[in-house]
Amino acid sequence: MDGDGDPESVGPPEEASPEEQPQEACAEEASAEEDQPEEEEAAAYLEELPEPLLLRVLAELPAAELVQACRLVCLRWKELVDGAPLWLLKCQQEGLVGEDGAEDERDHWQQFYFLSKRQRNLLRNPCGEEVLEGWCDIEHGGDGWRVEELPGDCGVEFTHDESVKKFFVSSFEWCRKAQVIDLLAEGYWEELLDTTQPAIVVKDWYSGRSDAGCVYELTVKLLSEHEDVLAEFSTGQVAVPQDADGGGWTEISHTFTDYGPGVRFVRFEHGGQDSVYWKGWFGARMTNSSVWVQP
């Protein structure tokens, strides 16, 4: 067998003799000394750049590198990284705001940038594409929850978002399900949540059938680290009569603001049942639920 395929033929790397080691050390020191003037020259060049040009150079770097590394280079760079113009420029370059955005329109463009990059629906499986995956504290009243294809029997299409293809439907006794969102695990940080208190927007869509009435309810709670309730929104039990709005879909929306420090979790819970107590799945229908942290 060739030496390339025989593990025993591969020995440890040869160490330099005592005579060779000082020579290698000297060579490394000489190389480092040669590189040092180049680094100093590059640093001096950047230092001499006009501020608008330096901002454009910095704006090309990843946001994490700006905060974790560039900010520590010197006082001038720290002031640029902490200032609004750099983050407004990054927002404009990445299409988060228009080119006509002004520095004084927001208190902190850096926070706006990071919140915008994280902006997404924090609820998992909001339309039932994965059946009940991601939901907890599931209560199967009557015949329990079921996922159906839109429009469903005696229902209508969901015209507000073409990507929504399915919905959850409840039965003749109360069906409930929930999700608990860990905001720190989702990338938001304590200082942001306690000081800036960005808006937390919750939405849900519900519908009934044209041949049976139903009842729907949504409750959302903002919880502390120890799951104390710091703010709450509830629709109460909403009666949906037969043929209400032609069996169309109704949106429920609420925005939490100025909720105070300490929020760490969002608990989203909704449910429903029919009001005729028919066996099967004639209860409230739900889809396209969402929780967003807004910049």
N, C-alpha and C positions, 0 to 999 in steps of 0.2 A: 504494500500500500504506500502511496505517496505520503510525504511528510505532512501535506496540507490536511489529510484526513486522519492522521494518527495523533490522538491527544497526547500520547507519551512523547512524541517527537517535538512537541512545543514546550520549550523550557522557559524559565523566568528570564526577563530582559537582563542583559549583561550590565553590570554596574561599571561606571567609569573608574579607572585606576586612581589612586590618590594623587598622582601627578596630573591627571587630566581634569580632576574636579575643580581646582582653582582656576584653570583656564576657562572652563565652561562658565563658572560664576562671573568671571571678568567679562566674558562675552555677553552674558545676560545684562550685567550692569551697563555695559556700553550701549546695548540696544535700548535699554530703558532711558538712558540719557539722551539718545538720539530722538526717541519718541516724545520726550518731554517738551522740547521747543515747539514741535508741531502742535501738541495739545494746547500749549500756552498761546501759540499764534492763532489757533482756531477760536479759543476762548476770547482773546482780545478782539478778533474780528466780529464775533457776535456781540461783544460789549459795545462796539462802536456803531452797530446797526441802529438806524432811526427806529423809534418805538413802533410806528405802524408796520414797518417791515419785519421787526422782531416778533410782533404779535402774529403776523401771518406765518412765520416759521414755526412758532410754538403751536399755533392752531392746527398744524398738520400732525401733531403728535397725539397718541392715544390719551384719553382723559385721565386714566389711572396713572400714566407715566408723568403727566403734568403735576398731579397732586402729590404723588409719592416720591418723585425724584427731582423734577425741574424746580419745584418750589424751594428746594433746599440748596440750590446752586449758589445764589447770592441774594442780597436784599432786593435788588432791582427785579430779578425774576420772581421772587416771592410776591412783590407788589403787583406784578403783571398777572400772575396766576390767581391771586386773590381778587383781582379787579374785575369789573363788569365787561370791559371791551373785549377781552380774550374769549369769554364764554358766549357773549353775543355773537362774535364772529364764528365760533364753532357751531352755534345754533343755526346761523344763516347758511354756513357751508353744508350742513347736514339736512337742510330743509325743514328744521323744526320751527322756524319763524321766517317771515318774509325779509327781503333785503332792506325794507324800509323800517325795520325794528329799531327803536331808540333805546339808548342806555338807561334812561330814566323811567322807562315804562314798567320796570320790575325792580324790586329791591335787591334781588340776588339772582343774576343770570346763571351762576354756577349751579345753584339748587334747581333752577328751572331745567337746565340741561340734563342733570342726572335723573330728575323725576320724569322728564320726557322720554329718556332712553329706557326707563323701566316701565313706562305706561303700557298696561295690558290688562286683560281680564284676569283677575286673580282667582276666580272660581274655576275649578276643573270640571270638565264634562257638563257644560251648562244646558245642553240640548238633548242629552240622552244617547249620544252616539256610542258611548261605552256602557250603556244600560245604567246601572247605579254606581259605577266605579267612581271613587272620589267622594261620595256622600257618606255621612255618618248619622248616628242616632235615627236610623230609619224606622219609621212606624208604619207597618203594613195593615191598616184597618180594612175591614171587608175582604175583598179579594186582593188587596195590596196594590202597590204601584205597578204600572205597566208603561212601557215605551212604545209609541205608535208612530207610524209614518204620517207626515202631513199630506192632505188636510184632515184625515181621519173621518170616521163616520159622522155625518151631520155636523161637519165643521168646515172651516175655510182655510185657504192657504195663508202662510205667514209672508205677507208681501213686504215687510219692513227690512228683510235681509234675505237675499236669495240663497245664502249659504246654509240657512237653517232648514233642515229636512225632517227633524223629528221633534217629539214633545213627550213630556211626562203626563200621565193621566191617573187620577185618583179614583177611589172606589166608593162604595155606599157607606163606609165609616171613615173616620179621619185617617188620612195618610199624611205623614210628615217626614221631612228629611232635612239635613243641615250640612253645612261645611264650616270649619273653623280655620281662618287664615292667620298664619303666623307672620306678622308684618316684618319682623327682624329677619326671619328666614327667607323672606321674599326680597331682601336687599335694602330695605329701608332702615334707617339708623335712629337711635334713641334721641339724639339732639334734634334731628329733623322733626320727628313725631312730637316731641315735647315743646319745641320752640316755634318752628314754622307752622306746625299743625296743618299740613296740606289737606285740601278737601278730599273726603272719601265719598265717592258717589256709588250708590247701589241702585240697581234696576232689575225689574222682573216683568215678564209678560204672562198674562193669564187669559183664559178663554173658557167658555162653556160650550154646550151643544145646542142645536136648534130644537131638540126634542126633549130636553130635560134641564131643569135648573140645578145650580150647584153653589157651593160656598168656597171661598178662597181666603187665605191669610198669609201675610208676610211679616216676619219679625227680624230685625237686624240689631245686634248689640255690639258696641265697642267695649272691649274688655281690657282690664289691666293685666299685669304679669301674673297676678294671683286670681285672675278671672272675675274680678269685681266689675260690675256693670258701671261704666262711666258715661255712656250715652246710649239711647235706645230709640228706635223707630218701629212702629207697628201700624199696620193698616186696620187691625181688628178684623173681625170676620166680615168679609164682603159678600153679600148675597148677589148671585148672578142669575137673574130670572131666565126662564126658557125664552129663546129667540132674542135675547138681549143683543143689540147691535148686530143683528143678523148672524150671531155666532162668531163675531170678529174678535180680534186680539186687542187687549187693553194693556197699556204700559203703566207700571208703577215705578216712580223714581223719587229718591230722596238723597240730599247732599248733607253730609255731616261737616260742619265748620266750627271753629272756636270750641272744640270739645275738651280742651284742657290737657295738661300733661299726663303721661302715664299709659296711654293707649298702646297696646302691644298685639292685640288680636281683634279680628272681626268675626263675629258669629252670624251667619246667614241661615235663616230657617224659613221654609215655606211649606204650605200644605193645603189640602182641600178634601172635599167629599161631595157627593151628589146630594140633592135635597128631596129626592123621590125614593131613595132606598131601594133602587133596582140592583139586582145582582149583576156583577160585571163591572164595567169601567165607564160610568156615566158622570163621574165627578169632574172637578175643576182640572183644567189642563194648564201646564206651565212649560215655558221654554225660554231660551236666550237670556238666562239670568246672568248678572254681572256685578262685580265689585271692582272699582277703579280708584287708584290714588292719583289725583289730578295735579299737574304742575301749577 
